[in-house]
Amino acid sequence: SIFLSQGNYPLKGLHTMLKAAGLLKSKYADLKIYVAGDKITGHKTLKEKIKISSYGKYLLELIKKYGLEDIVEFTGNITTGEMKERMLKANVFVCPSSIENSPNSLGEAMLLGVPCIASNVGGISGIFKADVDGLIFAGGDVKGLAEAVDRMFSNDALMIECSEKASMNAHITHNPDVNYKRLIEIYREITGCE
């Protein structure tokens, strides 16, 4: 299974994941994709038909085009505890964003030791080392994402190695004491106060 922490707007790249799933589903018959947040593809009731966004319509088209109706599941709004449980149940966490700074969800998945795949955009490479913490693909590269998922799914040793290294590195990068001290240093440098 694959988990995405959100997918309600195009910058988060759910459409890229859906297209990649279209390439993967024949090899992985039991593939499941869980997406945290509201089901923005809802279209059964009159209220849902009125509220569906253009992006929701596009995602719905992709789901139908690639036959993903039984593969994609929106979790609805979930608590932090439920988010943690969902991450830990997933075989892989994917961050397919087209733009990012330093995504908290990627850091959280790394801390938990969930094998991760992320698009190489924005500040991701600052917190996520390619082929160490997990696998990287070029932002928007559907085939590259599908290949990364296939590589991770088909190699248990790689999943374990990435899981362990990502968790170890994230505990360093996201250490609250170290980060607090560095923030104070930065403010002192800016203000010239000791």
C-alpha positions, 0 to 999 in steps of 0.5 A: 500500500501507498500513503499520501498525506494529502491530495486536495490540490494540484501542487501536491501531485496526486494526479502524478501518483494516479498515473503511476498507479495506472502503470503499476496495477497490473503487476501489483493486483493488491495495490492500494493507495490511501490519501488523507483528507476529504474525498474530493472526487465525490460525485454521487449526491447532488451536494457532491456534484455541486461542490466537486472542484475542477481538480476533483473532476480531473482526478475522477477522470484519471481514476476511471481511465486507469481503473483505480476505483477499488485502489484509491481510498480517501481517508477523510480528515484524520487525527494526528494519531490516525495519521501516524497509524496510517503511515505505519500501515503503509508499505511506502509513503509517497510525496509526489509534489510539484512544489515543496519547501520542507514537507512536514509529512515527509519528515514525519514518515522518515521519523517513523521509519516508513520507506519513502519516495519523494519528488526532487523539487524545492527543499526536499533534497535538503532533508531527504538523501536520494538512495539513502533515505529513500528514492527520488524521482523528477517532479511530475515524472510519472514513469520515474515514480512508477519505477521508484515504487516498483523498485521499493515494492520488489526489494525488501532489503532496500525498504528496510535499509531506507527505513532505518537510514531515514529514521536515523537521519530524521532524528538528527535533522528534526532534533528539537533541542538542536533546532531550538539552539540553532534558531536562537543563534540565528536570532542573535546573529541577526539582532547582534545581541548576545 
